[in-house]
Each structure stands twice: as structure tokens, then as C-alpha cells.
Amino acid sequence: AQSVTQLGSHVSVSEGALVLLRCNYSSSVPPYLFWYVQYPNQGLQLLLKYTTGATLVKGINGFEAEFKKSETSFHLTKPSAHMSDAAEYFCAVTPMEYGNKLVFGAGTILRVKS
Amino acid sequence: DSGVTQTPKHLITATGQRVTLRCSPRSGDLSVYWYQQSLDQGLQFLIQYYNGEERAKGNILERFSAQQFPDLHSELNLSSLELGDSALYFCASRPYTNTGELFFGEGSRLTVL
């Protein structure tokens, strides 16, 4: 079975500061890992994904995440926060077998202060 | 724009009623997933279809049912509605690649009064 834990339901940063959103996963088989973003009144948009290969993956809007198998983590970072980054972020996991559902974490709401 | 289309965007109805939510997946995607998003439960997987056949069930109530039609669009039917069914219902489709990502529609917001 797969599960995802996102540490911190709310994170607040100042504009220009580092963004760090934490995600730990549990998976019985090698996983695919994802970060999605949800802006108010919108659907979920894929930010980035880890499948195989390079453990540091880059996504849209300057975000990146590093897969650390030994720590079962997939934290999301951005060097400099922008006001437009304010949204809810979801980490998700699925096993590396076609056709399986994504299991989502509870989400982290990112607030960016001016 | 993800390419996944959901209708209606908003729906307000009364307890005990029945509603149908519709989803058109991205062109070429055979898999459709339904998720429910609520404040207390977060994003919960409901059900998955692949090329017209049910493939997996999650936390879907017996009052809810779904199907996928030959043209690959899907419908989620919610009946005997209760106040607690108020939520955002998302449809997602999955490309036939072994990388796992889902593409989500903008959701249907259901309010049960």
C-alpha cells in the first residue's frame, strides 16, 4: 500500500524567500512521485514528477524536488518565492505499475507575504 | 488547460436528490479516474475506468455509481444526496505511458442544501 505524509498544513514565507514543502511517502514497491498545485477554484496542475533516473527533478514555475530513497522523501523547493506561488500543493505517489491510482497527501497551503 | 472537460462547474441541489456529473478525458486517453475533494477528507479516490471497464474502486459510497461510455466520456451519478456529499468532484485522465501522471479537469462543485 502507498501513503503520503505532508508535514505542515500551512506554510508561510516572505516574498523572495526559500520555499520548502515537505513530503514523505510510504510504498511497498518503487514509486512514481508527483507534486501538484491547486490555485483557488481551479483543478490540480502537475508541477513535476519523478519516475526513474535523475533524483533531482525540475518542474514548472521554478520548482524542483529531490527524491531521496533512503529518507523516503520528495520535498519540494523553490529558491525565491513569488506572490503568484500562493496556492495549495499536493504530493502524490503511485506504484510503478501502469493503471494504478494516485494517492495524495493532505496538502500544504503556501502563503507568500509581501 | 489540461484537456479534461467537466460539466457542470457548479451544481446546487437539495438533500435526497440525484445528480450526474460528466467528464470528457483528454483525446486518446483511455483511463478515467474520479476523485472527491472535501475539507475534512482531502482528495479521495472514488473509482477508475479503463476503456469502458471498471478497474478499481476506492472510497465510493453505494449511493454513487459511475460508468464510461464507448466514446470514453464518463459520468458519475450521485443519488440520495446528503449534506456531507457537498464537495468538489474531479475527473482525471491518464495517458497510455508508464509514468503515472494524471491530468485533472477543473472539477464540479456540488453543494447540497
Chai-1 contact restraints between the chains, C-beta under 6 A:
chainA,res_idxA,chainB,res_idxB,connection_type,confidence,min_distance_angstrom,max_distance_angstrom,comment,restraint_id
A,Y32,B,G100,contact,1.0,0.0,6.0,A-B,restraint_1
A,Q42,B,E106,contact,1.0,0.0,6.0,A-B,restraint_2
A,G43,B,F104,contact,1.0,0.0,6.0,A-B,restraint_3
A,G43,B,G105,contact,1.0,0.0,6.0,A-B,restraint_4
A,G43,B,E106,contact,1.0,0.0,6.0,A-B,restraint_5
A,G43,B,G107,contact,1.0,0.0,6.0,A-B,restraint_6
A,L44,B,F104,contact,1.0,0.0,6.0,A-B,restraint_7
A,L46,B,E101,contact,1.0,0.0,6.0,A-B,restraint_8
A,K49,B,E101,contact,1.0,0.0,6.0,A-B,restraint_9
A,T51,B,T99,contact,1.0,0.0,6.0,A-B,restraint_10
A,T94,B,G100,contact,1.0,0.0,6.0,A-B,restraint_11
A,Y98,B,N98,contact,1.0,0.0,6.0,A-B,restraint_12
A,K101,B,F45,contact,1.0,0.0,6.0,A-B,restraint_13
A,K101,B,Q48,contact,1.0,0.0,6.0,A-B,restraint_14
A,L102,B,L102,contact,1.0,0.0,6.0,A-B,restraint_15
A,F104,B,L43,contact,1.0,0.0,6.0,A-B,restraint_16
A,A106,B,G42,contact,1.0,0.0,6.0,A-B,restraint_17
